[in-house]
């Protein structure tokens, strides 16, 4: 499930990524952002998606082939060990990647070696830890969010990196050009797929708590989530942040 796709598209446009550009998607996963980029840069442009997970890359390749997009390539690369033959790019972008890195500034600097002068580096991150007072009326959603935050903590990830993006990019040596933010809201007509997210992360959640997947009792929690959603309450899920800068 692609949370924040419209926001990523907005970030791509505001960062100035356009037709004919050569773009790197660092930490591409199953290819969501690559597909957006391929449509943006067009047949005259090129997109390279890199990730360390071979299963995710295989899924990304299948999706690109199904979509008939011949301007995307994929490589298995660990962001902690970026090879010298990565290539040179007009722009780089990643979504929910830097929060998982122990030394994000160093990784950005490493990637920037392959960014053209005046090239654009962009990042889309979240502040999952933020809790709006209105969420007090939705205890099941709060419990679900607490599970996600516990999982991220166990994985040494930053659940509130989003607001720090401009400072992080500046520390890496970029000249920050702009930043945007947008809330992910659940409304009566647009439910937030937190239940599906929990099920997709079941193994990770269990590992974080040191229990079996059955011990999580997710079915009971998801039933409570659905009851709260049917009450047509508003829920502030988290806040997305995007920032971009240029290489000097």
N, C-alpha and C positions, 0 to 999 in steps of 0.2 A: 504494500500500500504506500503510495507516494504522498506523504504529508507535506504540504507547502509548495506544491508544484507551481502554482500561480506566482507565489512570492519569488521562487527561483527564477522564473521567466522575467519577472520585473527586475531582479538583480542583474540578470544577463543584459537586459536592455540598458539599464542605467549605467552599468560598467562600460558600455560602449562596444561590447562584443557584437560583431556584425558580419555581413556576407564576405566571404573570402578569407576570413581569419583562420589561423591554425591555433587550436585551443586544446589545452590539457585539462582533463577532468581527473583530479588527484583523489583517489579513493572512490572509484566510480561505482562499486557495488554491482547491482544487477542492471545498471545502465540507464536509470531514469534521467539523470542530468545529461548524459551523452546524447540521448534521443532529442532532448530539447536543443542542445547545442548544434547537432547535425542539421536540424531544420533552420536554425538561425544562420549558420555560416554558409549553407547551401552547397551545391556540387563543386563550387570553386574553392571551398574551404576544406579543412580537415580537422577531425576530432580524434584525440588519443585518450582512451580511458585506461587508467592504471589502478590495480588493486592487488592485494596479496592473497585473496581468496580465490582459488581456481574454480570452485563451484559457482560463485557469483559471476565470474568472468564468462563462464560457459553460458550461463543464462543471459548475460548481456549480449553475447555474440548471437545467440538464437533470436533475441528480440530485434537486434539491428537487422539481421537477415530477413526476418519476417516483415519488418517495416520497409524493406527494400532500400536501406540506407547504406550506400557503398563508400561513404566518406568517413566512416568510423573504423578505428582499429583499437585493439585491446592488448595490453601486456601485463603479465604478472610481475609486479614490482612491489617491494617493501619500501614504504616511505622513509624508513630509517636507513635505507641504503640505496639512494637514487643513483643509477648508473650514469656514466659519462656520456653514453650514446643515446640518452633520452631524446635529444633533439632540441630545437629552438622553437619558441612559441610566441604568438602575439598576445595570448591571454591564458590565464589559468583560473580554474574555479573548482571549489569543492563544497559539498553539502554534508553537514554533521560529521566532519572528519577531524578537525583540530581538537575537539573536546576529548578525543580518545588518545591523544599524543602526550607523552610525558614531557617532551621538549618541543612544543609547537613552534616556537620562534626559530629554533635551529632547523626544523624541517622546512619552514617557509624559506629561510635563507638558502637551504640546499636546492629547493625547487627554483628559486629565483635565478640561479646560475644558468638556467635554461630559458629564461624569460628575456625577450628582446628589450633593449633600452626603450623606455616609454611604453613598454608593454603593461598590461593590466593584470593584477592579481586580486581575486575576489574570494570571499568566503561567506557561506550561509550557515549560521549556528543558531542555537536556541538557548533560552533561559527556562529550563524545565522546573527549576526550584521555585520560581515565583508562584505565589498562591494568592489569588484575589479574594478579598473578604466575602464576596458573593458566593464563593465555592463552599462556604460553611453549610449551605442548605443541601449539599450533595456529598454525604459522608462516604458513600461507596466509591465515588470518583476520587475522593481524597485518599482512600485506602489504595486504590489502584495506582494513583500517582506516587504514593509512598513506596510501593513495590518497585516501580520503575527507578525512582531515585536511589533506592537501596541497591538495585542491580548495577546502576551506573557507578555508585561508590565502590562496589566490590570489584568492578572492572577498572578502577582508578581513573574514571572519566570525570570530566568537569560538567556538572549539570547546569551551570550558570555562566558559561563562557561568553554567550552572545554579547552582553553589554561591554565586554572588554575587547571586542574585536578591533576597533580602531587603534587602541593602545598596542595590541599585539602586533598588528601590521606595521605600525610605526617603529616598534622595537626591532622588527626584522629588517628595517631599512627602506620601507616603502614610503612614498609620499601619498598619504591617504587623501582620496578625492571626495569621498562621500560615504554615507551610511543611511540605512533605512531600517525600519522596524514595523512589525505587524503582529497583532494578537491572533492566536488560533482560538476561535470561539465556537462552542457548541450552542446552536440555537434550536428552537422547536422544529425547524425545517432542515437542519443540517447537523445530524448527530456526529460526535467525535468518535472515531473507531477505536476507542481505548480497549474495548474487549478483544477485538481482533489483534491489537498490538500485544496484549498480554499473552494470547495463545501463541502468536508467532515467536514470542520470546520465552516460552515456557521453560526450556532447558536452561537458559541463562538466569531466569528468576530463581529456579530451584537451586542452581549452583551458588547463587548469591546468598541464599538463606541456609544452605547446607542441608536441604531436605530433598525428598523425592518429588517428582512432578505431581504425583497424586496427592501428596500432603499439602500442596498449595491451595487446594479447594477452589480452583479458578471458576468452576461451573457455578458455584454458589455466588461468588463475587460478581460474575458477569450477569447473572439473573438480577442482582441488586442494581447493577449499572443500568440494565434495560428498564427497570422500574423507575429509576430516577429520570431516565431519558423520556419515558412516556408521560412524566409529569410536566413536560415542556418547560423545564427549568433551563436557565442559561448557565453555561460552565466555561470558565476561562482556563483553557488547557495549558497553554504556555505562550511564550512570546518568541517570535522569530526575529533574528537580526541579520543584516547583511552589510558588509563593508567592502570597499575596494580601494586600491591605490595603484600607483604607477612606479615602475622601476626607474630610478634616476641614474 
